[in-house]
């Protein structure tokens, strides 16, 4: 038996599915026009695919990133292309940090290397008196001797050793730490002018230049917490905290 009752007209055709504007999609989002703004449906209407159903995949107007054909993996240390060089810098960074951090521990507890036990800071000794009052020489000897052993100088010196050491060991805040460490090393260099083995150059200036180089190439991103640190909101707003 026929599904259409006798005397009735032909059955109504099924509703037409909405047409998808593929011409505009191809024109605005094709491989040759990735920089043009693609078509985006207005209002809250869902984007329909080829079958007429709502599209559940990636929207064509979402921005995509295309890796370079030469190298699909970006180096973890910007500005340094060689992997071996990145790891050398990654080893140099904690080495310098350990120099500062160990100086802090030795002067704080008097471990017997450069500071005897009775000269420890926790035992009442001064971290700055021995060097500024006895080892300083040259044109700035009187300047450094005038505030040798002062409380503010001891606190500032120890805070600098601790902060710079931790920053280079962890790879965070290296720009401020490098500037502070370079300033501290230059001040120590001026306290012993002229150097005993060279007309003007010594290890303090070399280490200051190395610290500046490590901060400029973001050496904390390799084997450090620099990548996580750079993604924090305050660091992104203030690049000097990088």
N, C-alpha and C positions, 0 to 999 in steps of 0.2 A: 504493500500500500504506500501511496505517496505521502510524505510528511506535510505537503501543502494541501490544505482543505480545498474541496471542489469549489469553484467559483471565486477563489481568492487569487490575487495577483502573484507575481514571482516573489521569492524571498528577498528580503533586503540584503544588500551586500554588507560584508563585515566592515567595521569602522577602520578607516585608514590610519596607519601609524604616522606619527609626526615625522617629517623629513628632517634629516640631520644636515646641517650646513657644512658638509665636508669640503666644499670649495673654499670657504673662508679659512677652514682649519688648515688645508694644504697650502693656501697662499701665505698665511701668517706664521705657520709653525713648521714649514718644510725645512729640509736640511740646508737650503740656501738662504733662508730668512729667519735664522734663529734669534737675531737681534731685534726683530720687529715684535711689537706687542701682539700676542695671539688673541684670537677671538675668545671672549668669555661671555656666557649667557647672562643677561641682565636679570635682576630680581632674584627670587628664591627658587626659581624653577630648576629642577635637577638637570644635569647634563646627560643627554641620552647618547647611547652608543649606536653601533650600526644596526643592532637588532631592535632598537626602539626602547630598550629597557634602560633604567638608570645606570650610569657608568660607575663601576665600583673600583676601578684601578686608579692610576696616577692621572690627575687632571692635566690636560695639555697646557694649561697656562701656568702650572707650577714650574718654577725655575729649576733647571737641571745644570749640573756641572759636568763638563767633559774633560777628562784628563788629557794631558799632552801626550802625543804619540811617542815622544822620545823617552819620557820617564813618567810612569804612572804613580810612583810613590814619591811624595815630597820629602826632602831631607828633614830629619828631626832637628837639626841645627841650621837655621836659615843662614844663607851666605856661604856655607861650607858644603861643597858638592861631594867631596871624598868621604866615604864611610870611615876609612882609617883615620883621617884627620879629625872627624867628629869624636871618635873614641879617644884619641890622644887629648883633645881638649876636655873631654869628659873625665879623664884621669888627672889632668892638670888642675881642674877646678876644685875637687875635694882636697888635693894636695895643698893648695894655698889655703883653703879653709881650715885644714888641720893645723897649719902653722899658727894661725891666729887663735884657734880654739885651744890648742895646747898651751900657748902662752898665757891664756886666761886661767886655765886650770893650775898651771905651775905657780903663778903669782897668787892665786886664791888660796891654795892649800899648802904651798911650800913643798913641792915634791922633790926638791933637791937637785934639779937640773940647772936652772938659772937662778932659782930662788931657794935659799935654805929654809928649813922648817921654822926657825925662829923669825924669819922675815916674811912669813905668809900674811896675807891681808886679813884673814880671819884671826890671826894671832896678834894683831895690832900693828903689823908692818905697813909700809907704804909702797905701792907698786911703782911709783914714779920717782921716789927720792933717790934711789941708788943710781939710776941712770942719769937723771938730770943734774944732780948735785956733784957726782963724782966722775962720770964718764963723758959728760958733755965737754966739748972743746970748740975752739974756733970763734968767729965773730959773734955768735949768738949764745955764748956760754953764760954771760951774765943774765940774759933774758930768761933762759930756761932755769937757771938757778934761783931766780926770784920767786917762782911759784912751785919749786920742787917740794913734793910732799903735801901740797895743799889738798884739802878734801875734795874740792870740785874737780881738780885735775885727776885725782885717783878714780873717782866715780866715772868721769868722762872717758878716761883711758880704758878702764875695765869694761864699761858698757860697749865701747867700740870694738874691743877684742872679741867679746861674746857675740855681738850682733853680726860682725863681719864673718866670723868663723862659721856661725850657724847658717848664714845666708849662702855662703859658698859651698858648704857641705850639702845642703839641701837643694840648692839651685833656685832659690826664690829671692826676689828682691835684690837681684844682683847689680842693678844699675846704681841704686843708692849705696849698696855695700861697696861696690867698686870705687865710687867717688869718695866715700869716707875712708876706705882703706888706702887709696892712693894719696889722699891728703895726709893721713897719719904717717905713711912711709916717707913722704917728702919732708914732713916736720922732723922725723927721726934723722933723715939725711942731712938736714941743715944743722942738727945738733952736733955732728961729728965732722964738720968741714975743716980742712979738706980731707977726703978719704985717704986712708993710709997707703993703699996700693994703686991708686989711679988719680989722675988730676981732678976728675969731677964725677966719674961714673962709678957706681957700686951696685950691690945687689938690691938695695932698696928701690932705686929707680927702675931697675929691670922688672922687679915684681910689680911695681905700680903700673907699668906699661902692660904687663901680662894680665893684670886684673881688668884693666880697661878693655883689652881685646876680648876677653872672655865675656864681659857684659855686652859688648856690641854685637857679638855673633849669637847671643842667647844660648850660651853653652849649658845652661841649666835644663834645657829641653831633652838632652841626651843623658840617660841614667840619672835623672833628677826629677824634681817636682815642678820644673819650670813650665811644662805644658799645662798641668792642672792650675798652677798659679796664674798663668796668663788668661785663663778663661773666667776668672772671677770678675764680678761686675766692677768693683773699685779699680782693679788693675786695668780693665778695658777702658774705663773712663779716664784714668790718669796713667799714661804710658810710662811715666818716670818710675812707677812702682814695679815695672816689669823686671 
